[in-house]
Amino acid sequence: MILAELSPPAPAPVRRPGRISEAEAIDIWIARWLGVPRKDLLRRYQCDPRRLYEIWWEERLVGSRQQAETLFRERYPVLAGHVDFSRRRRIPHAGPDASQLELFEVRACGMASAAVRGARNGGRSGRPNE
């Protein structure tokens, strides 16, 4: 039988989902520079998106970017001149803007004053044909 002669597929390497090793971090850097979509990286490494950003912001596995850059220049010398290897800065997200609340309060006061005017006119808005 032909099926009996086939060898079983090689077992997948055992890794804990969510934990990224230094070698995987280097591969993630190279994949980023090659333009691999983030969703594909999440599927490949079975991790939360925050783990990728921890690597890219160098909060975890510090030094993996320099190692990945060296390896990238060896593997892809033609592309190395077209890739920006500089560090990325986090741009802090501003908190809620207080002026937005002021706009809401003004609108609420305007609506309340319209209701008061309508009550004074016997429920009529004072506009013709209504």
Stockholm file with secondary structure:
# STOCKHOLM 1.0

chainA/1-130         MILAELSPPAPAPVRRPGRISEAEAIDIWIARWLGVPRKDLLRRYQCDPRRLYEIWWEERLVGSRQQAETLFRERYPVLAGHVDFSRRRRIPHAGPDASQLELFEVRACGMASAAVRGARNGGRSGRPNE
#=GR chainA/1-130 SS CHHHHSCCCCCCCCCCTTCCCHHHHHHHHHHHHHTCCHHHHHHHHTCCHHHHHHHHTTSSSTTHHHHHHHHHHHHCTTTGGGCCCSCCCCCCCCCCCHHHHHHHHHHHHHHHHHHHHHHHTTTCCSCTTC
#=GC SS_cons         CHHHHSCCCCCCCCCCTTCCCHHHHHHHHHHHHHTCCHHHHHHHHTCCHHHHHHHHTTSSSTTHHHHHHHHHHHHCTTTGGGCCCSCCCCCCCCCCCHHHHHHHHHHHHHHHHHHHHHHHTTTCCSCTTC
//
